[in-house]
């Protein structure tokens, strides 16, 4: 169950009352807060029921990744402050956001919070009409502080959850006990545990009950708790995050830190974000221990990359993370700026949709990012011609994207860009409306009534037989003189609607090219996400081995991390190895003649760079089965190249498993002087 709404509406107080706790004055929720509401066993069917309450912070900055927790919602309560006059626009935005977050239907309640400070200032009739129009099951007026309406709220929740539609599981008593103990660990404030640690703690706690369980059974329970985001299994290091809501709290700190950038670039140094110490935290932000914090920040980073919400840009000063939806520098008005040729109106998470579109376009091979602006992104074709997108925010939760092109760009390139945006919105937004910006070919006056033009064109296209393709039928209709037109308001001549752009837009060949570009972007984002997971794996393993691990902060020629070894007294020795990370199955190919695994060196300068390093360079490869292996490529290259006299284009990957013991073996070799 979700409790959502603007900050200060009383959500946290209500969630505590629902969970059986006492009301207490509290500040605004930072990120999200989760608690369990256990229900009495139903007497008729004997099924134990429970509700997990998610209380989300209401500030705009906190909504960046609220969506991660909302997929399995059974009911949402939209809580608002009845003392405000302008509630309907805000309620409408939250309602649209709720409609976007889950693919499954769920019930909704509209709740007035903190009525002890005053009742509704707007017409109750209007609020009830809003609730009815937007599908809310009822309007409730509450105060957690003095108990007004709380029992009615509880009953409304129970009555409006469709229990029959929620999958139920028949599980052994052992599963119930494991779940209870994991939740107890969560309530005790534990943040992160490795799977092995969690297993040992649970074995100890259940030893008196002679309860034995397998790793598979424990993983099944973790999976059940992952559904409502009670705990998360991180994608690296076998970590179990017992407080997933911390991801939101740290994401808010990242966004707040970006807002302080005097250049308004919507970016933050990767090193600063992962270090965590210099981020801007609210006074109520729940900071955690440094060791746990490091891995929570790594997990947050990996999720941001996975969802395509940020770009990573290498600079001479280090890597920057750029968030397109938080870029605040205004684009200057240019007289010769390319004209808008098509626009899209849509509903949904506007910032999320825009950011993901810009990031995915950035990762295609056909378009190069040029400049980012406040809600605008300029790109260039491979021939350096300008095109781009501009976001216009309309009412809350609704926006319009304008697409502009340099007129010299070939029609096919314009259409591919347009179609890419078109497909992105169809897949991720709601109520998508495409509008062409026609220009009269006779007097060059823009056609003003775009909605009428598109309605006429769509109606014309839909008259074709279902068995005939769009382009074939359209050609037939054009040859019969049935091509749609609209009258120019200036010269009163006919403007053709089925023009070259529309014919190209409907082409199956264009659709195939767009699908290829989408796949390119998905592969890049997937690889980046996997690489971040590999970074987490390496840091976790090196930390467990008691050594020091750092990411390289400045763009390097093929070195991503370094591991520095400690002395017996725990001090840094200056002895280290360098790491080049690769994640995925595509980096190693099996040689048919002998079955050897081959790593191809893409750039000769990388091989030379690795060979000349003062310390060993190890190639670390993680495959799709999460198996991680590494190999010393510096010594291999020196041997195979005869110390640089011959060019080496590939490496026979003769590796060992990357684990705690292999890290310690390298430490012993480095400190004993066996390797330099």
Buried (B, 14 or more C-beta within 10 A) or exposed (E): BBBBBBBBBBBBBBBBBBBEEEBEEEEBBBBBBBBBBEEEEEEEEEEEBEBBBBBBBBBEBBBBBBBBBBEBBBBBBBBBBBBBEEBBEBBBBBBBBBBBBBEEEBBBBBBBBBBBEEEBEBEEEEBBEBBEEBEBBBBBBBBBBEEBBBEEBBEBBEEBBEEEEEEEEEBEEBBEBBBBBBBEBBEEEBBBBBBEBBBEBBEEBBEEEEBEBEEEBBBBBBEBBBEBBBBBBBBBBBBBBBBBBBBBBBBBBBBBBBEEBEEBBBBBBBBBBBBBEEBBBBEEBBBBEEEBBBBBBBBBBBBBBBBBBBBBBEEEEBBBBBBBBBBBBEBEEEEEBBEBBBBBBBBBBBBBBBBBBBBBBBBBEBBBBEBBBBBBBBBBBEEEBBBBBBBBEEEBBBBBBBBBBBEEBEBBBBBBBBBBBBBBBEEBBBEBBBBBBBBBEEEEBBBEEBEEBBEBBEEBBEEBEEEEEBBEBBEEBBEEEEBBBBEBBBEEEBBBBBBEBBBBBBBEEBBEBBEEBBEBBEEBBBBBBBBBBBBBBBBBBBBEBEBBBEBBBEEEEBBBBBBBBBEEEEEEBEBBBBBBBBBBEEBBBEEEEEEEBBBEBEEEEBBBBBBEBEBBBBBBBBBEEBEBBBBBBBBBBBEBBEEEEEEBEEBBBEBBEBBBEBBBEBBEBBBEEEBE
